[in-house]
Amino acid sequence: MRIPCPFCGERDAAEFLTIGSAPPPRPAADAPMAAWHDYVHLRDNPAGLHAELWQHIHGCRQWLRVMRDTRTHVVAGAEACRR
C-alpha cells in the first residue's frame, strides 16, 4: 500500500504508523457499567471509505489524515492534521 505524504511524496505504508480512528468519548466516572462496556468493547467497523490517523515515523514525522477504503486498502488521499 502506498500513502501520498503531502510533505515527502508517495511512500510505502511500512514508513508509517497508524492509530486508526479517533476513540469515542470516554464515559463519566460514575456512568453505568453498560456505558463502560460499550466504550471498551464496541467499535465501528466501517466498510468503505474511512478517515484514519497515520504518522510518517520514518520520514517527516508529521501526522496525516488518510482516507482509505477498508475493503480494498486503496488510499484515496492524505492531508496534514496540523492547521
N, C-alpha and C positions, 0 to 999 in steps of 0.2 A: 504494500500500500504506500502511496506517495502523498505527502502533505505539502501544499503550497505555502511555505512560510513567507509572510509579507516582507520580512527583513532579509532572509537568506536565500529565497527562491525555493524551488521544489526539492524536497528531501525525502529520504526513506523514513518510514514510520519508526524504525529502530532508533532514530535520533531523538525521539520524543517520549514523554511520559504522560499518560492520561489519568485523570482522576474521575472521568465520567461526568455525569450531570451534577449540578449543584444539589446537595442534600435537601430534603424537605425541612420546613421549620421545626425546631425542637419543641416538644410539648413542655408546658409548665411543670415545675417540680411536683405540684400536687394534682396533676392530671390523672384521670382514671387509668388503670392498668391497660385497658383496651387501646387507649391513645398511644401508650408506650410500645405496646405490641406492634401496632401499625407502623410507628416510627422506625423501629428496629428491623422489622421483618418484611414489610411491604414496600416494593419499589415499582415504578413504572418500567415496563419493558417494551418500548415502542418499536413497531415495525415500520421502517421507512426513514425519511429524513429526520435527523435528530441533531441538536446542538450539544457539543461536548467541550470540556475544558482540557487543553493539552499544553504542556510546557516543552519548549525546544531545549532540552537539557544538554545536548551535545552540539549546540550551536549558539544562538544569540541569547538563550536562557529566558526568552520572553514567553508570556502566557498568551495562548491563542484560543479563540472560539472557533472550533472546527465543525462544519456542517457535514455529517457523514450519513450515508444510507446504511442502516443496520442490517438490511437484508443482503446487500451486495458488497458492502465495505467501500463503495465508491465515495470519494471525498468530493463534495460539491463546491467547497471553498473554505477559506480560513481568513480571519481578521484578528487584529491585535485586540487584546482585552483592555489595554490602557486607553484612556480618553485623551 
